[in-house]
Amino acid sequence: MDLRMPGTDGITATRRTLTVGPATSVVALTAFDDDGHLYPALAAGACGSLVKDTPPAALLAAVRRAADGQAPLQP
């Protein structure tokens, strides 16, 4: 879930997604690697967070970890 997108923000979209599909795993995707973006995403129900410049193979691995019930977080 992109945290900054037109129309609605990723925090609101995450909450809405999890209301409709509570078993869904949401991984926040952001250009900002600070706590000010991470904590609201996790509070909204995201299981993890990645920065947008994550290499494709690492992004795919993170999505797979989220699907397996793990919390993909970057340092």
All heavy atoms as a GROMACS GRO file, in nm:
protein
  528
    1MET      N    1   0.085  -0.117   0.000
    1MET     CA    2   0.000   0.000   0.000
    1MET      C    3   0.090   0.124   0.000
    1MET      O    4   0.170   0.141   0.090
    1MET     CB    5  -0.087  -0.002   0.126
    1MET     CG    6  -0.177   0.118   0.140
    1MET     SD    7  -0.311   0.123   0.022
    1MET     CE    8  -0.406  -0.018   0.073
    2ASP      N    9   0.076   0.205  -0.102
    2ASP     CA   10   0.149   0.331  -0.107
    2ASP      C   11   0.088   0.425  -0.003
    2ASP      O   12  -0.034   0.442   0.003
    2ASP     CB   13   0.137   0.390  -0.247
    2ASP     CG   14   0.229   0.507  -0.270
    2ASP    OD1   15   0.288   0.559  -0.173
    2ASP    OD2   16   0.242   0.549  -0.386
    3LEU      N   17   0.170   0.485   0.081
    3LEU     CA   18   0.116   0.573   0.185
    3LEU      C   19   0.078   0.710   0.133
    3LEU      O   20  -0.005   0.776   0.193
    3LEU     CB   21   0.218   0.586   0.300
    3LEU     CG   22   0.245   0.457   0.377
    3LEU    CD1   23   0.340   0.484   0.493
    3LEU    CD2   24   0.115   0.395   0.428
    4ARG      N   25   0.137   0.750   0.022
    4ARG     CA   26   0.102   0.880  -0.038
    4ARG      C   27   0.055   0.856  -0.180
    4ARG      O   28   0.133   0.820  -0.268
    4ARG     CB   29   0.222   0.972  -0.039
    4ARG     CG   30   0.257   1.022   0.098
    4ARG     CD   31   0.334   1.148   0.086
    4ARG     NE   32   0.351   1.206   0.218
    4ARG     CZ   33   0.421   1.313   0.241
    4ARG    NH1   34   0.480   1.376   0.142
    4ARG    NH2   35   0.432   1.361   0.362
    5MET      N   36  -0.075   0.878  -0.200
    5MET     CA   37  -0.132   0.860  -0.334
    5MET      C   38  -0.248   0.956  -0.349
    5MET      O   39  -0.302   1.004  -0.249
    5MET     CB   40  -0.175   0.715  -0.355
    5MET     CG   41  -0.270   0.662  -0.251
    5MET     SD   42  -0.293   0.485  -0.275
    5MET     CE   43  -0.377   0.446  -0.124
    6PRO      N   44  -0.286   0.986  -0.470
    6PRO     CA   45  -0.395   1.081  -0.491
    6PRO      C   46  -0.530   1.022  -0.452
    6PRO      O   47  -0.551   0.901  -0.458
    6PRO     CB   48  -0.389   1.109  -0.642
    6PRO     CG   49  -0.315   0.994  -0.701
    6PRO     CD   50  -0.225   0.940  -0.593
    7GLY      N   51  -0.618   1.107  -0.406
    7GLY     CA   52  -0.754   1.065  -0.372
    7GLY      C   53  -0.771   1.029  -0.227
    7GLY      O   54  -0.859   1.079  -0.160
    8THR      N   55  -0.688   0.942  -0.177
    8THR     CA   56  -0.688   0.905  -0.036
    8THR      C   57  -0.547   0.865   0.004
    8THR      O   58  -0.467   0.831  -0.081
    8THR     CB   59  -0.789   0.791  -0.006
    8THR    OG1   60  -0.804   0.776   0.135
    8THR    CG2   61  -0.744   0.661  -0.066
    9ASP      N   62  -0.519   0.871   0.131
    9ASP     CA   63  -0.386   0.832   0.175
    9ASP      C   64  -0.382   0.683   0.207
    9ASP      O   65  -0.486   0.619   0.225
    9ASP     CB   66  -0.343   0.914   0.297
    9ASP     CG   67  -0.432   0.889   0.416
    9ASP    OD1   68  -0.536   0.957   0.429
    9ASP    OD2   69  -0.399   0.800   0.496
   10GLY      N   70  -0.265   0.628   0.215
   10GLY     CA   71  -0.248   0.485   0.238
   10GLY      C   72  -0.295   0.439   0.375
   10GLY      O   73  -0.335   0.323   0.391
   11ILE      N   74  -0.293   0.526   0.473
   11ILE     CA   75  -0.341   0.491   0.607
   11ILE      C   76  -0.491   0.464   0.601
   11ILE      O   77  -0.540   0.362   0.650
   11ILE     CB   78  -0.307   0.602   0.708
   11ILE    CG1   79  -0.157   0.631   0.711
   11ILE    CG2   80  -0.362   0.567   0.846
   11ILE    CD1   81  -0.069   0.515   0.749
   12THR      N   82  -0.564   0.557   0.541
   12THR     CA   83  -0.709   0.541   0.527
   12THR      C   84  -0.741   0.420   0.441
   12THR      O   85  -0.829   0.340   0.474
   12THR     CB   86  -0.771   0.668   0.465
   12THR    OG1   87  -0.742   0.779   0.551
   12THR    CG2   88  -0.920   0.654   0.447
   13ALA      N   89  -0.669   0.404   0.332
   13ALA     CA   90  -0.692   0.289   0.243
   13ALA      C   91  -0.662   0.157   0.313
   13ALA      O   92  -0.733   0.058   0.293
   13ALA     CB   93  -0.609   0.303   0.116
   14THR      N   94  -0.560   0.155   0.397
   14THR     CA   95  -0.528   0.034   0.473
   14THR      C   96  -0.642  -0.001   0.568
   14THR      O   97  -0.688  -0.116   0.574
   14THR     CB   98  -0.396   0.051   0.552
   14THR    OG1   99  -0.290   0.066   0.457
   14THR    CG2  100  -0.369  -0.068   0.642
   15ARG      N  101  -0.691   0.098   0.641
   15ARG     CA  102  -0.804   0.074   0.732
   15ARG      C  103  -0.926   0.021   0.657
   15ARG      O  104  -0.990  -0.074   0.700
   15ARG     CB  105  -0.841   0.202   0.806
   15ARG     CG  106  -0.744   0.240   0.914
   15ARG     CD  107  -0.797   0.356   0.997
   15ARG     NE  108  -0.695   0.401   1.088
   15ARG     CZ  109  -0.634   0.519   1.080
   15ARG    NH1  110  -0.666   0.606   0.986
   15ARG    NH2  111  -0.541   0.552   1.167
   16ARG      N  112  -0.957   0.083   0.544
   16ARG     CA  113  -1.073   0.040   0.464
   16ARG      C  114  -1.053  -0.102   0.412
   16ARG      O  115  -1.147  -0.183   0.413
   16ARG     CB  116  -1.096   0.136   0.349
   16ARG     CG  117  -1.149   0.271   0.392
   16ARG     CD  118  -1.167   0.362   0.273
   16ARG     NE  119  -1.210   0.494   0.316
   16ARG     CZ  120  -1.207   0.601   0.239
   16ARG    NH1  121  -1.164   0.592   0.113
   16ARG    NH2  122  -1.249   0.718   0.285
   17THR      N  123  -0.935  -0.130   0.363
   17THR     CA  124  -0.906  -0.263   0.310
   17THR      C  125  -0.925  -0.370   0.417
   17THR      O  126  -0.986  -0.474   0.393
   17THR     CB  127  -0.762  -0.269   0.256
   17THR    OG1  128  -0.750  -0.175   0.148
   17THR    CG2  129  -0.725  -0.407   0.207
   18LEU      N  130  -0.873  -0.343   0.537
   18LEU     CA  131  -0.881  -0.441   0.644
   18LEU      C  132  -1.021  -0.452   0.703
   18LEU      O  133  -1.055  -0.555   0.762
   18LEU     CB  134  -0.777  -0.410   0.751
   18LEU     CG  135  -0.632  -0.426   0.701
   18LEU    CD1  136  -0.533  -0.377   0.806
   18LEU    CD2  137  -0.604  -0.568   0.660
   19THR      N  138  -1.102  -0.349   0.686
   19THR     CA  139  -1.242  -0.358   0.728
   19THR      C  140  -1.318  -0.454   0.638
   19THR      O  141  -1.396  -0.536   0.684
   19THR     CB  142  -1.309  -0.218   0.724
   19THR    OG1  143  -1.241  -0.134   0.818
   19THR    CG2  144  -1.455  -0.226   0.760
   20VAL      N  145  -1.292  -0.446   0.509
   20VAL     CA  146  -1.358  -0.531   0.412
   20VAL      C  147  -1.299  -0.673   0.412
   20VAL      O  148  -1.372  -0.771   0.401
   20VAL     CB  149  -1.348  -0.470   0.270
   20VAL    CG1  150  -1.404  -0.563   0.165
   20VAL    CG2  151  -1.419  -0.336   0.265
   21GLY      N  152  -1.168  -0.681   0.423
   21GLY     CA  153  -1.100  -0.811   0.421
   21GLY      C  154  -1.003  -0.822   0.536
   21GLY      O  155  -0.883  -0.802   0.518
   22PRO      N  156  -1.051  -0.852   0.656
   22PRO     CA  157  -0.964  -0.851   0.774
   22PRO      C  158  -0.847  -0.950   0.768
   22PRO      O  159  -0.749  -0.933   0.839
   22PRO     CB  160  -1.058  -0.884   0.890
   22PRO     CG  161  -1.185  -0.931   0.829
   22PRO     CD  162  -1.188  -0.887   0.688
   23ALA      N  163  -0.855  -1.050   0.683
   23ALA     CA  164  -0.746  -1.147   0.672
   23ALA      C  165  -0.638  -1.101   0.573
   23ALA      O  166  -0.539  -1.170   0.554
   23ALA     CB  167  -0.801  -1.283   0.630
   24THR      N  168  -0.658  -0.985   0.512
   24THR     CA  169  -0.563  -0.932   0.415
   24THR      C  170  -0.435  -0.886   0.484
   24THR      O  171  -0.440  -0.828   0.591
   24THR     CB  172  -0.626  -0.812   0.340
   24THR    OG1  173  -0.746  -0.854   0.278
   24THR    CG2  174  -0.532  -0.755   0.236
   25SER      N  175  -0.323  -0.911   0.424
   25SER     CA  176  -0.194  -0.861   0.474
   25SER      C  177  -0.158  -0.737   0.393
   25SER      O  178  -0.149  -0.744   0.271
   25SER     CB  179  -0.085  -0.966   0.459
   25SER     OG  180  -0.112  -1.077   0.540
   26VAL      N  181  -0.137  -0.626   0.461
   26VAL     CA  182  -0.102  -0.501   0.395
   26VAL      C  183   0.042  -0.466   0.433
   26VAL      O  184   0.077  -0.462   0.551
   26VAL     CB  185  -0.196  -0.386   0.438
   26VAL    CG1  186  -0.150  -0.253   0.379
   26VAL    CG2  187  -0.339  -0.417   0.398
   27VAL      N  188   0.124  -0.441   0.332
   27VAL     CA  189   0.260  -0.393   0.352
   27VAL      C  190   0.263  -0.249   0.304
   27VAL      O  191   0.230  -0.221   0.189
   27VAL     CB  192   0.363  -0.478   0.275
   27VAL    CG1  193   0.503  -0.423   0.294
   27VAL    CG2  194   0.355  -0.624   0.319
   28ALA      N  195   0.302  -0.157   0.391
   28ALA     CA  196   0.311  -0.016   0.355
   28ALA      C  197   0.434   0.007   0.269
   28ALA      O  198   0.540  -0.049   0.294
   28ALA     CB  199   0.318   0.070   0.481
   29LEU      N  200   0.418   0.090   0.169
   29LEU     CA  201   0.527   0.124   0.078
   29LEU      C  202   0.540   0.276   0.078
   29LEU      O  203   0.443   0.347   0.050
   29LEU     CB  204   0.495   0.073  -0.063
   29LEU     CG  205   0.605   0.083  -0.166
   29LEU    CD1  206   0.725  -0.003  -0.126
   29LEU    CD2  207   0.554   0.039  -0.302
   30THR      N  208   0.657   0.326   0.112
   30THR     CA  209   0.674   0.470   0.125
   30THR      C  210   0.813   0.515   0.080
   30THR      O  211   0.907   0.435   0.079
   30THR     CB  212   0.650   0.515   0.272
   30THR    OG1  213   0.664   0.656   0.281
   30THR    CG2  214   0.744   0.447   0.367
   31ALA      N  215   0.822   0.640   0.042
   31ALA     CA  216   0.951   0.698   0.006
   31ALA      C  217   1.025   0.745   0.131
   31ALA      O  218   1.143   0.777   0.125
   31ALA     CB  219   0.930   0.816  -0.089
   32PHE      N  220   0.956   0.747   0.244
   32PHE     CA  221   1.012   0.799   0.368
   32PHE      C  222   1.040   0.685   0.466
   32PHE      O  223   0.953   0.603   0.492
   32PHE     CB  224   0.914   0.898   0.431
   32PHE     CG  225   0.872   1.005   0.334
   32PHE    CD1  226   0.753   0.993   0.264
   32PHE    CD2  227   0.952   1.115   0.310
   32PHE    CE1  228   0.714   1.089   0.174
   32PHE    CE2  229   0.914   1.212   0.219
   32PHE     CZ  230   0.795   1.199   0.151
   33ASP      N  231   1.160   0.680   0.519
   33ASP     CA  232   1.195   0.572   0.610
   33ASP      C  233   1.204   0.620   0.755
   33ASP      O  234   1.296   0.588   0.828
   33ASP     CB  235   1.326   0.504   0.567
   33ASP     CG  236   1.445   0.599   0.569
   33ASP    OD1  237   1.426   0.720   0.589
   33ASP    OD2  238   1.558   0.552   0.554
   34ASP      N  239   1.103   0.697   0.796
   34ASP     CA  240   1.104   0.749   0.932
   34ASP      C  241   0.985   0.695   1.012
   34ASP      O  242   0.888   0.645   0.956
   34ASP     CB  243   1.099   0.903   0.930
   34ASP     CG  244   0.976   0.954   0.859
   34ASP    OD1  245   0.872   0.966   0.926
   34ASP    OD2  246   0.984   0.981   0.737
   35ASP      N  247   0.996   0.706   1.143
   35ASP     CA  248   0.892   0.654   1.232
   35ASP      C  249   0.758   0.725   1.213
   35ASP      O  250   0.654   0.666   1.237
   35ASP     CB  251   0.937   0.668   1.378
   35ASP     CG  252   1.055   0.579   1.411
   35ASP    OD1  253   1.085   0.488   1.331
   35ASP    OD2  254   1.116   0.600   1.516
   36GLY      N  255   0.762   0.850   1.170
   36GLY     CA  256   0.640   0.926   1.149
   36GLY      C  257   0.550   0.867   1.041
   36GLY      O  258   0.431   0.893   1.039
   37HIS      N  259   0.606   0.790   0.952
   37HIS     CA  260   0.528   0.722   0.849
   37HIS      C  261   0.502   0.576   0.887
   37HIS      O  262   0.399   0.520   0.854
   37HIS     CB  263   0.597   0.730   0.713
   37HIS     CG  264   0.594   0.866   0.654
   37HIS    ND1  265   0.686   0.963   0.687
   37HIS    CD2  266   0.509   0.923   0.567
   37HIS    CE1  267   0.657   1.074   0.621
   37HIS    NE2  268   0.551   1.052   0.547
   38LEU      N  269   0.598   0.515   0.955
   38LEU     CA  270   0.586   0.374   0.991
   38LEU      C  271   0.478   0.351   1.096
   38LEU      O  272   0.391   0.266   1.077
   38LEU     CB  273   0.720   0.322   1.043
   38LEU     CG  274   0.719   0.181   1.102
   38LEU    CD1  275   0.679   0.078   0.997
   38LEU    CD2  276   0.854   0.148   1.162
   39TYR      N  277   0.482   0.424   1.206
   39TYR     CA  278   0.389   0.397   1.316
   39TYR      C  279   0.242   0.413   1.278
   39TYR      O  280   0.161   0.328   1.312
   39TYR     CB  281   0.424   0.481   1.437
   39TYR     CG  282   0.556   0.442   1.501
   39TYR    CD1  283   0.636   0.537   1.561
   39TYR    CD2  284   0.601   0.311   1.501
   39TYR    CE1  285   0.757   0.503   1.619
   39TYR    CE2  286   0.723   0.276   1.558
   39TYR     CZ  287   0.800   0.372   1.617
   39TYR     OH  288   0.919   0.337   1.675
   40PRO      N  289   0.203   0.518   1.205
   40PRO     CA  290   0.062   0.526   1.164
   40PRO      C  291   0.020   0.411   1.073
   40PRO      O  292  -0.093   0.362   1.082
   40PRO     CB  293   0.053   0.661   1.091
   40PRO     CG  294   0.164   0.742   1.147
   40PRO     CD  295   0.274   0.642   1.173
   41ALA      N  296   0.110   0.366   0.988
   41ALA     CA  297   0.078   0.253   0.899
   41ALA      C  298   0.055   0.126   0.981
   41ALA      O  299  -0.040   0.052   0.957
   41ALA     CB  300   0.190   0.231   0.797
   42LEU      N  301   0.142   0.101   1.078
   42LEU     CA  302   0.126  -0.016   1.163
   42LEU      C  303   0.000  -0.004   1.249
   42LEU      O  304  -0.072  -0.102   1.268
   42LEU     CB  305   0.251  -0.037   1.250
   42LEU     CG  306   0.380  -0.069   1.174
   42LEU    CD1  307   0.497  -0.078   1.270
   42LEU    CD2  308   0.366  -0.196   1.091
   43ALA      N  309  -0.028   0.115   1.299
   43ALA     CA  310  -0.148   0.136   1.380
   43ALA      C  311  -0.274   0.114   1.297
   43ALA      O  312  -0.378   0.071   1.351
   43ALA     CB  313  -0.148   0.277   1.440
   44ALA      N  314  -0.267   0.142   1.168
   44ALA     CA  315  -0.382   0.122   1.079
   44ALA      C  316  -0.401  -0.025   1.044
   44ALA      O  317  -0.504  -0.064   0.989
   44ALA     CB  318  -0.365   0.204   0.951
   45GLY      N  319  -0.300  -0.108   1.075
   45GLY     CA  320  -0.313  -0.251   1.050
   45GLY      C  321  -0.213  -0.311   0.953
   45GLY      O  322  -0.217  -0.430   0.927
   46ALA      N  323  -0.125  -0.228   0.898
   46ALA     CA  324  -0.022  -0.283   0.809
   46ALA      C  325   0.065  -0.380   0.888
   46ALA      O  326   0.095  -0.357   1.005
   46ALA     CB  327   0.063  -0.171   0.748
   47CYS      N  328   0.107  -0.486   0.822
   47CYS     CA  329   0.191  -0.585   0.891
   47CYS      C  330   0.338  -0.556   0.876
   47CYS      O  331   0.422  -0.617   0.941
   47CYS     CB  332   0.160  -0.726   0.841
   47CYS     SG  333   0.208  -0.756   0.670
   48GLY      N  334   0.373  -0.462   0.788
   48GLY     CA  335   0.512  -0.429   0.765
   48GLY      C  336   0.525  -0.304   0.681
   48GLY      O  337   0.425  -0.242   0.643
   49SER      N  338   0.648  -0.267   0.652
   49SER     CA  339   0.674  -0.145   0.576
   49SER      C  340   0.804  -0.158   0.499
   49SER      O  341   0.902  -0.214   0.549
   49SER     CB  342   0.682  -0.026   0.672
   49SER     OG  343   0.710   0.092   0.603
   50LEU      N  344   0.804  -0.104   0.377
   50LEU     CA  345   0.921  -0.103   0.291
   50LEU      C  346   0.935   0.034   0.228
   50LEU      O  347   0.836   0.104   0.208
   50LEU     CB  348   0.908  -0.206   0.179
   50LEU     CG  349   0.887  -0.351   0.219
   50LEU    CD1  350   0.851  -0.434   0.097
   50LEU    CD2  351   1.011  -0.406   0.285
   51VAL      N  352   1.057   0.071   0.193
   51VAL     CA  353   1.077   0.194   0.118
   51VAL      C  354   1.064   0.164  -0.031
   51VAL      O  355   1.086   0.051  -0.075
   51VAL     CB  356   1.213   0.261   0.151
   51VAL    CG1  357   1.214   0.314   0.294
   51VAL    CG2  358   1.328   0.169   0.126
   52LYS      N  359   1.028   0.266  -0.106
   52LYS     CA  360   0.998   0.247  -0.249
   52LYS      C  361   1.118   0.203  -0.332
   52LYS      O  362   1.099   0.145  -0.438
   52LYS     CB  363   0.938   0.374  -0.308
   52LYS     CG  364   0.798   0.399  -0.260
   52LYS     CD  365   0.738   0.520  -0.329
   52LYS     CE  366   0.595   0.541  -0.282
   52LYS     NZ  367   0.534   0.656  -0.349
   53ASP      N  368   1.238   0.229  -0.286
   53ASP     CA  369   1.353   0.188  -0.366
   53ASP      C  370   1.403   0.048  -0.328
   53ASP      O  371   1.514   0.008  -0.363
   53ASP     CB  372   1.466   0.291  -0.359
   53ASP     CG  373   1.520   0.310  -0.218
   53ASP    OD1  374   1.468   0.250  -0.122
   53ASP    OD2  375   1.617   0.388  -0.204
   54THR      N  376   1.319  -0.031  -0.263
   54THR     CA  377   1.352  -0.169  -0.232
   54THR      C  378   1.372  -0.246  -0.363
   54THR      O  379   1.289  -0.236  -0.454
   54THR     CB  380   1.237  -0.234  -0.151
   54THR    OG1  381   1.221  -0.163  -0.029
   54THR    CG2  382   1.265  -0.380  -0.122
   55PRO      N  383   1.480  -0.320  -0.375
   55PRO     CA  384   1.502  -0.397  -0.499
   55PRO      C  385   1.386  -0.495  -0.523
   55PRO      O  386   1.326  -0.547  -0.428
   55PRO     CB  387   1.632  -0.473  -0.471
   55PRO     CG  388   1.701  -0.394  -0.365
   55PRO     CD  389   1.592  -0.334  -0.281
   56PRO      N  390   1.353  -0.520  -0.649
   56PRO     CA  391   1.239  -0.606  -0.682
   56PRO      C  392   1.241  -0.742  -0.612
   56PRO      O  393   1.138  -0.788  -0.562
   56PRO     CB  394   1.248  -0.622  -0.834
   56PRO     CG  395   1.317  -0.496  -0.879
   56PRO     CD  396   1.415  -0.464  -0.770
   57ALA      N  397   1.354  -0.807  -0.605
   57ALA     CA  398   1.361  -0.939  -0.541
   57ALA      C  399   1.329  -0.930  -0.392
   57ALA      O  400   1.259  -1.015  -0.337
   57ALA     CB  401   1.498  -1.001  -0.562
   58ALA      N  402   1.375  -0.824  -0.326
   58ALA     CA  403   1.347  -0.805  -0.184
   58ALA      C  404   1.200  -0.769  -0.162
   58ALA      O  405   1.139  -0.811  -0.063
   58ALA     CB  406   1.437  -0.696  -0.126
   59LEU      N  407   1.143  -0.693  -0.255
   59LEU     CA  408   1.001  -0.659  -0.246
   59LEU      C  409   0.916  -0.785  -0.258
   59LEU      O  410   0.823  -0.808  -0.179
   59LEU     CB  411   0.964  -0.558  -0.356
   59LEU     CG  412   0.820  -0.511  -0.362
   59LEU    CD1  413   0.780  -0.442  -0.233
   59LEU    CD2  414   0.802  -0.417  -0.479
   60LEU      N  415   0.948  -0.869  -0.353
   60LEU     CA  416   0.876  -0.994  -0.371
   60LEU      C  417   0.889  -1.083  -0.247
   60LEU      O  418   0.792  -1.142  -0.200
   60LEU     CB  419   0.926  -1.068  -0.495
   60LEU     CG  420   0.858  -1.200  -0.527
   60LEU    CD1  421   0.708  -1.182  -0.546
   60LEU    CD2  422   0.920  -1.262  -0.652
   61ALA      N  423   1.009  -1.091  -0.192
   61ALA     CA  424   1.030  -1.170  -0.070
   61ALA      C  425   0.949  -1.115   0.046
   61ALA      O  426   0.893  -1.192   0.124
   61ALA     CB  427   1.179  -1.173  -0.035
   62ALA      N  428   0.938  -0.984   0.056
   62ALA     CA  429   0.860  -0.922   0.163
   62ALA      C  430   0.711  -0.953   0.147
   62ALA      O  431   0.642  -0.980   0.246
   62ALA     CB  432   0.883  -0.772   0.165
   63VAL      N  433   0.662  -0.949   0.026
   63VAL     CA  434   0.521  -0.983   0.001
   63VAL      C  435   0.495  -1.129   0.039
   63VAL      O  436   0.394  -1.161   0.102
   63VAL     CB  437   0.483  -0.955  -0.146
   63VAL    CG1  438   0.348  -1.014  -0.181
   63VAL    CG2  439   0.485  -0.805  -0.172
   64ARG      N  440   0.588  -1.214   0.006
   64ARG     CA  441   0.573  -1.356   0.043
   64ARG      C  442   0.577  -1.374   0.194
   64ARG      O  443   0.500  -1.453   0.249
   64ARG     CB  444   0.681  -1.439  -0.025
   64ARG     CG  445   0.656  -1.454  -0.174
   64ARG     CD  446   0.759  -1.543  -0.239
   64ARG     NE  447   0.723  -1.565  -0.378
   64ARG     CZ  448   0.811  -1.575  -0.476
   64ARG    NH1  449   0.941  -1.568  -0.451
   64ARG    NH2  450   0.770  -1.594  -0.599
   65ARG      N  451   0.665  -1.301   0.263
   65ARG     CA  452   0.670  -1.309   0.409
   65ARG      C  453   0.539  -1.261   0.470
   65ARG      O  454   0.487  -1.321   0.564
   65ARG     CB  455   0.788  -1.228   0.464
   65ARG     CG  456   0.921  -1.297   0.445
   65ARG     CD  457   1.032  -1.237   0.530
   65ARG     NE  458   1.039  -1.093   0.529
   65ARG     CZ  459   1.107  -1.019   0.442
   65ARG    NH1  460   1.174  -1.077   0.345
   65ARG    NH2  461   1.108  -0.888   0.451
   66ALA      N  462   0.484  -1.152   0.417
   66ALA     CA  463   0.356  -1.100   0.467
   66ALA      C  464   0.246  -1.203   0.447
   66ALA      O  465   0.163  -1.226   0.535
   66ALA     CB  466   0.321  -0.969   0.397
   67ALA      N  467   0.245  -1.268   0.331
   67ALA     CA  468   0.144  -1.370   0.302
   67ALA      C  469   0.158  -1.490   0.396
   67ALA      O  470   0.059  -1.558   0.426
   67ALA     CB  471   0.154  -1.416   0.156
   68ASP      N  472   0.279  -1.512   0.446
   68ASP     CA  473   0.305  -1.622   0.541
   68ASP      C  474   0.281  -1.581   0.686
   68ASP      O  475   0.310  -1.656   0.777
   68ASP     CB  476   0.449  -1.672   0.527
   68ASP     CG  477   0.469  -1.755   0.401
   68ASP    OD1  478   0.370  -1.806   0.345
   68ASP    OD2  479   0.586  -1.769   0.358
   69GLY      N  480   0.231  -1.458   0.706
   69GLY     CA  481   0.200  -1.412   0.841
   69GLY      C  482   0.315  -1.345   0.913
   69GLY      O  483   0.306  -1.317   1.032
   70GLN      N  484   0.424  -1.317   0.844
   70GLN     CA  485   0.538  -1.250   0.905
   70GLN      C  486   0.525  -1.100   0.886
   70GLN      O  487   0.440  -1.051   0.812
   70GLN     CB  488   0.667  -1.301   0.843
   70GLN     CG  489   0.688  -1.451   0.864
   70GLN     CD  490   0.811  -1.500   0.792
   70GLN    OE1  491   0.909  -1.430   0.777
   70GLN    NE2  492   0.804  -1.623   0.742
   71ALA      N  493   0.612  -1.025   0.953
   71ALA     CA  494   0.611  -0.879   0.946
   71ALA      C  495   0.735  -0.828   0.874
   71ALA      O  496   0.841  -0.814   0.935
   71ALA     CB  497   0.605  -0.821   1.087
   72PRO      N  498   0.725  -0.803   0.744
   72PRO     CA  499   0.841  -0.753   0.671
   72PRO      C  500   0.868  -0.605   0.702
   72PRO      O  501   0.790  -0.518   0.668
   72PRO     CB  502   0.802  -0.772   0.524
   72PRO     CG  503   0.653  -0.771   0.524
   72PRO     CD  504   0.610  -0.823   0.657
   73LEU      N  505   0.976  -0.581   0.771
   73LEU     CA  506   1.015  -0.444   0.806
   73LEU      C  507   1.160  -0.423   0.766
   73LEU      O  508   1.243  -0.511   0.782
   73LEU     CB  509   1.003  -0.420   0.958
   73LEU     CG  510   0.862  -0.423   1.014
   73LEU    CD1  511   0.868  -0.425   1.166
   73LEU    CD2  512   0.783  -0.303   0.966
   74GLN      N  513   1.187  -0.304   0.715
   74GLN     CA  514   1.325  -0.269   0.683
   74GLN      C  515   1.381  -0.190   0.801
   74GLN      O  516   1.308  -0.117   0.867
   74GLN     CB  517   1.332  -0.184   0.557
   74GLN     CG  518   1.300  -0.263   0.432
   74GLN     CD  519   1.308  -0.179   0.308
   74GLN    OE1  520   1.268  -0.065   0.309
   74GLN    NE2  521   1.359  -0.237   0.201
   75PRO      N  522   1.512  -0.203   0.826
   75PRO     CA  523   1.571  -0.128   0.937
   75PRO      C  524   1.560   0.022   0.914
   75PRO      O  525   1.551   0.068   0.804
   75PRO     CB  526   1.717  -0.172   0.937
   75PRO     CG  527   1.732  -0.276   0.834
   75PRO     CD  528   1.607  -0.286   0.756
   0.00000   0.00000   0.00000
